[in-house]
Amino acid sequence: MPRRVEVDRVREVVAGRPGAVVVELGPLGGDEVAAMVAGLLSVPPGPVLLAGLARAGGNPLYVREMVDALVVDGLVRVAGGWPR
């Protein structure tokens, strides 16, 4: 994932404060992405949608932005009870 210099600097400043805790978060797994998308769309995602969302690399911000863009563009449809 791309990193921004500004974010790294903030992390350094916060980590240098007494009692501060920096929590490193890893990418979401496939089941976690599926649960997130189900929450966003109110139905569980189908395999085609999940395969496309794999390009987000488990980054929840990217997953949400991709889902939002697909919905706005009318590219998410429900077939057989599953969004595709």
C-alpha positions as CSV (number, residue, x, y, z in Angstrom):
1,M,0.0,0.0,0.0
2,P,1.3,3.5,-0.7
3,R,2.5,5.4,2.3
4,R,2.4,9.2,2.8
5,V,5.3,11.1,4.4
6,E,2.8,13.1,6.4
7,V,1.2,10.1,8.0
8,D,4.6,8.6,8.8
9,R,5.6,11.8,10.5
10,V,2.4,11.9,12.6
11,R,3.0,8.3,13.6
12,E,6.6,9.2,14.7
13,V,5.4,12.2,16.8
14,V,2.6,10.2,18.5
15,A,4.9,7.2,19.1
16,G,7.4,9.5,20.8
17,R,4.9,10.7,23.4
18,P,5.0,9.1,26.9
19,G,2.3,6.4,27.3
20,A,1.4,6.5,23.6
21,V,0.4,3.3,21.8
22,V,0.6,2.9,18.1
23,V,-1.5,0.1,16.7
24,E,-0.5,-1.4,13.4
25,L,-3.4,-2.7,11.5
26,G,-3.0,-5.3,8.8
27,P,-5.2,-5.8,5.8
28,L,-8.7,-7.3,6.1
29,G,-9.1,-10.9,5.1
30,G,-11.6,-12.2,2.6
31,D,-14.2,-13.0,5.2
32,E,-13.8,-9.6,6.8
33,V,-14.2,-7.8,3.4
34,A,-17.3,-9.9,2.7
35,A,-18.8,-8.9,6.1
36,M,-17.9,-5.2,5.5
37,V,-19.5,-5.3,2.0
38,A,-22.6,-7.1,3.4
39,G,-23.0,-4.3,5.9
40,L,-22.6,-1.6,3.2
41,L,-25.0,-3.2,0.7
42,S,-27.4,-5.0,3.2
43,V,-26.9,-8.3,1.4
44,P,-23.9,-10.6,1.2
45,P,-21.6,-9.9,-1.8
46,G,-21.3,-12.5,-4.6
47,P,-18.1,-14.1,-5.8
48,V,-17.8,-11.8,-8.8
49,L,-18.0,-8.6,-6.7
50,L,-15.6,-10.1,-4.1
51,A,-13.1,-11.0,-6.8
52,G,-13.1,-7.4,-8.0
53,L,-12.7,-6.1,-4.5
54,A,-9.6,-8.2,-4.0
55,R,-7.8,-5.4,-5.9
56,A,-8.3,-3.3,-2.7
57,G,-5.7,-5.4,-1.0
58,G,-7.8,-5.6,2.2
59,N,-7.7,-1.9,2.7
60,P,-11.1,-1.0,4.2
61,L,-11.0,2.6,2.8
62,Y,-10.3,1.3,-0.7
63,V,-13.1,-1.4,-0.3
64,R,-15.6,1.2,0.7
65,E,-14.6,3.6,-2.1
66,M,-14.7,0.8,-4.7
67,V,-18.2,-0.3,-3.5
68,D,-19.5,3.3,-3.4
69,A,-18.1,4.0,-6.9
70,L,-19.6,0.7,-8.3
71,V,-23.0,1.6,-6.8
72,V,-23.0,5.2,-8.0
73,D,-22.0,4.0,-11.5
74,G,-24.9,1.4,-11.5
75,L,-22.5,-1.5,-11.8
76,V,-23.7,-3.4,-8.7
77,R,-26.7,-5.5,-9.4
78,V,-28.5,-8.2,-7.4
79,A,-28.8,-11.5,-9.1
80,G,-30.1,-14.6,-7.2
81,G,-30.0,-12.6,-4.0
82,W,-26.3,-11.7,-4.4
83,P,-24.8,-8.4,-5.5
84,R,-22.5,-8.8,-8.4
